[in-house]
Amino acid sequence: MATHARSALVVGLGIAGMASAIGLRKAGWRVTVIERAPQRRSGGYFIGLFGTGYSAAKRLGVMGDLHTRTPRNSKTWEVTRGGNRHKSVGFLDQPGEPHGVLRGDIEAALFQHLGDVEVRYGTEPTAIVDVKGGAVVTTRKSSTGEERSEQFDLVVGADGLRSTVRRLAFGPHDQFLKPLHAMICAFQLDEQVPYFPENNGIMLVEPRRSLWVFPFEDRPPTALFSYRTRDIDTQFREPTGTVLRRTYGPEPLGDILEHVFAQFDRTENFLFDSVNQVSMRSWRSGRTVLVGDAAWCITLYSGMGASMGLAGGSLLGDLLALNPNDIDAALSTWEDRLRPYLHQHQRTALFNAQIFTPSGPLTHVLRSGVMRLGDRKKPADTPPNALTRYLARPRNVEFVA
Ligand SMILES: Cc1cc2nc3c(=O)[nH]c(=O)nc-3n(C[C@H](O)[C@H](O)[C@H](O)COP(=O)(O)OP(=O)(O)OC[C@H]3O[C@@H](n4cnc5c(N)ncnc54)[C@H](O)[C@@H]3O)c2cc1C
C-alpha cells in the first residue's frame, strides 16, 4: 500500500491536462497543474465529440456539466463559389451520433471538477530531471521570472502539439512531428452566411482548399479554412488575411467566401497553424508521460483528438488506481491499451483529410462520389469499440482490449 498521497504535476490546462488531473485525483493523487497562459482560455472552435469522448466525460463525472450545442434538424450544404448548392452529409451526420460543442465547452465542464487541484497560471517547465522514484521539475513564472524546483512522483505533459515537456524529456520537435502539408485557420463567426439558416452547415470544397462552416443550436457557427501546401514556413511570413486571400484566389471569391473573409477581417481571435501528427515509439520516459496532442496529435481531420484526450486522461487515473504501488506497470499498461486506437485514428485522419480538403483534382472527384454515397445511406450507429465499452463500465474493472 502507498503510505502517502502520490503527487503529480500536470503541464497544460487543456482537455487532456484537465482529464488527467481529474483522473489522477479520483485515484487519490495530489495534483498540481501549471498553465503557460495567464488565465483559463474559453471559446475555441467546433468539436464533434464522439462516443469514446462522451463515455470518458461521463466516467470523469463531467458529462452533466457539458453544454452541448448539437443543432437540431440541421442540414449541410455542399456549395460552389459560383452559388450552386446541394444537400450533403455533414460532420455531425457521421455514425455514432456525435455531439457538437465548442472546445471551450469541454474545458469549462472539466474545470468545474478539478476540486482541490492547484492551478498555477503563467507558469512553464524549464527542466525535468529524473530522480529515484520521481522527477524534479523546475518551473518558471513568466510575470516575475521566479523559478522553483519540486519533486513529483509523476509528470504529465499535456501541453499540446508543440509540447515543452516532450522537448525537455524526449527530444526536439522535428524528431516527432509528422507534417501533413496542410494549414488550417479556425474562428467563430458573428453571423451565419446570408440565406442559410443558423443551424445549417456549409462545405465549399475545391482541390487543395476548402471552407467549412460548422453550425450550432444556440450560437452562430464557426468557420474553418483548410488548405494544402508544402511550403509551411512561408505561410507565417505575412499577415494571415493576406495569405488566406491569396490562397483562395485569384478567382472571384463569391458571396459565401466574401462573407466569411469579411468576418475574419473583424476578428482578432483565430487559430492559424500547420497540421501535424505526433508519432512516438513511447509516450513515457522515466516518470514523465505525455497525454493528448503532446503524445499522439491525431489532428482535426480524425475528429477524435478531444475524445482521445478525455479517454487518455481518464484511463491514466484508472490504471494508477489499480496499480497504486507500481507506477511503471500502470504506465506501461496504459500505453499498451491506448496505442492501437491512436494508430487507427492516425490512419483514419489521412483518409478524412481528403474529405476535408482533397489533395488534387482526382481526389476531389472521388470525394464527391463518396459524399453522394453517404447522402443516400442514412448512417447507422457505430458499434462501440472495446475502449468505449470499458469507459462505460464501473470503476475498478481491468481494461482488456
Ligand atoms: C480546428 C480544429 C478542429 C478540431 N475538431 C475536433 C473534433 O471535431 N473532434 C475532436 O475530438 N477533436 C477535434 N480537434 C482536436 C482537439 O481540439 C485537440 O485534440 C484537443 O483540444 C487537444 O487537447 P490537449 O489538451 O491535448 O492540447 P491543447 O488543447 O493544445 O492544450 C494544451 C494546453 O497546454 C498549455 N501549454 C502549452 N505549452 C505549455 C507550457 N510550456 N507550459 C504550460 N502550459 C502549456 C496551452 O496553453 C493549453 O492550455 C480539433 C482541433 C482543431 C485545431
PDBQT file of the ligand as one rigid body, heavy atoms in Angstrom, charges set to zero:
ROOT
HETATM    1  C1  LIG A 501      -9.823  23.378 -35.880  1.00  0.00    +0.000 C 
HETATM    2  C2  LIG A 501      -9.823  22.138 -35.050  1.00  0.00    +0.000 A 
HETATM    3  C3  LIG A 501     -10.942  21.316 -35.031  1.00  0.00    +0.000 A 
HETATM    4  C4  LIG A 501     -10.968  20.180 -34.233  1.00  0.00    +0.000 A 
HETATM    5  N1  LIG A 501     -12.062  19.389 -34.257  1.00  0.00    +0.000 NA
HETATM    6  C5  LIG A 501     -12.115  18.310 -33.451  1.00  0.00    +0.000 A 
HETATM    7  C6  LIG A 501     -13.282  17.492 -33.422  1.00  0.00    +0.000 A 
HETATM    8  O1  LIG A 501     -14.247  17.725 -34.144  1.00  0.00    +0.000 OA
HETATM    9  N2  LIG A 501     -13.301  16.436 -32.556  1.00  0.00    +0.000 N 
HETATM   10  C7  LIG A 501     -12.239  16.156 -31.735  1.00  0.00    +0.000 A 
HETATM   11  O2  LIG A 501     -12.329  15.206 -30.937  1.00  0.00    +0.000 OA
HETATM   12  N3  LIG A 501     -11.114  16.894 -31.781  1.00  0.00    +0.000 NA
HETATM   13  C8  LIG A 501     -11.024  17.948 -32.613  1.00  0.00    +0.000 A 
HETATM   14  N4  LIG A 501      -9.894  18.701 -32.654  1.00  0.00    +0.000 N 
HETATM   15  C9  LIG A 501      -8.714  18.282 -31.854  1.00  0.00    +0.000 C 
HETATM   16  C10 LIG A 501      -8.827  18.727 -30.408  1.00  0.00    +0.000 C 
HETATM   17  O3  LIG A 501      -9.215  20.088 -30.330  1.00  0.00    +0.000 OA
HETATM   18  C11 LIG A 501      -7.474  18.542 -29.738  1.00  0.00    +0.000 C 
HETATM   19  O4  LIG A 501      -7.033  17.220 -29.972  1.00  0.00    +0.000 OA
HETATM   20  C12 LIG A 501      -7.544  18.767 -28.256  1.00  0.00    +0.000 C 
HETATM   21  O5  LIG A 501      -8.123  20.022 -27.949  1.00  0.00    +0.000 OA
HETATM   22  C13 LIG A 501      -6.125  18.701 -27.695  1.00  0.00    +0.000 C 
HETATM   23  O6  LIG A 501      -6.179  18.925 -26.332  1.00  0.00    +0.000 OA
HETATM   24  P1  LIG A 501      -4.832  18.906 -25.493  1.00  0.00    +0.000 P 
HETATM   25  O7  LIG A 501      -5.253  19.201 -24.105  1.00  0.00    +0.000 OA
HETATM   26  O8  LIG A 501      -4.061  17.669 -25.775  1.00  0.00    +0.000 OA
HETATM   27  O9  LIG A 501      -3.930  20.096 -26.078  1.00  0.00    +0.000 OA
HETATM   28  P2  LIG A 501      -4.193  21.659 -26.200  1.00  0.00    +0.000 P 
HETATM   29  O10 LIG A 501      -5.615  21.955 -26.499  1.00  0.00    +0.000 OA
HETATM   30  O11 LIG A 501      -3.172  22.162 -27.165  1.00  0.00    +0.000 OA
HETATM   31  O12 LIG A 501      -3.885  22.233 -24.742  1.00  0.00    +0.000 OA
HETATM   32  C14 LIG A 501      -2.576  22.401 -24.297  1.00  0.00    +0.000 C 
HETATM   33  C15 LIG A 501      -2.587  23.341 -23.100  1.00  0.00    +0.000 C 
HETATM   34  O13 LIG A 501      -1.243  23.422 -22.620  1.00  0.00    +0.000 OA
HETATM   35  C16 LIG A 501      -0.873  24.784 -22.476  1.00  0.00    +0.000 C 
HETATM   36  N5  LIG A 501       0.577  24.857 -22.688  1.00  0.00    +0.000 N 
HETATM   37  C17 LIG A 501       1.247  24.808 -23.864  1.00  0.00    +0.000 A 
HETATM   38  N6  LIG A 501       2.564  24.886 -23.641  1.00  0.00    +0.000 NA
HETATM   39  C18 LIG A 501       2.734  24.996 -22.308  1.00  0.00    +0.000 A 
HETATM   40  C19 LIG A 501       3.861  25.107 -21.466  1.00  0.00    +0.000 A 
HETATM   41  N7  LIG A 501       5.103  25.138 -21.976  1.00  0.00    +0.000 N 
HETATM   42  N8  LIG A 501       3.687  25.193 -20.126  1.00  0.00    +0.000 NA
HETATM   43  C20 LIG A 501       2.424  25.188 -19.600  1.00  0.00    +0.000 A 
HETATM   44  N9  LIG A 501       1.311  25.086 -20.358  1.00  0.00    +0.000 NA
HETATM   45  C21 LIG A 501       1.458  24.976 -21.689  1.00  0.00    +0.000 A 
HETATM   46  C22 LIG A 501      -1.681  25.519 -23.535  1.00  0.00    +0.000 C 
HETATM   47  O14 LIG A 501      -1.778  26.888 -23.231  1.00  0.00    +0.000 OA
HETATM   48  C23 LIG A 501      -3.011  24.764 -23.444  1.00  0.00    +0.000 C 
HETATM   49  O15 LIG A 501      -3.812  25.277 -22.416  1.00  0.00    +0.000 OA
HETATM   50  C24 LIG A 501      -9.832  19.832 -33.458  1.00  0.00    +0.000 A 
HETATM   51  C25 LIG A 501      -8.695  20.644 -33.479  1.00  0.00    +0.000 A 
HETATM   52  C26 LIG A 501      -8.688  21.783 -34.273  1.00  0.00    +0.000 A 
HETATM   53  C27 LIG A 501      -7.445  22.631 -34.290  1.00  0.00    +0.000 C 
ENDROOT
TORSDOF 0
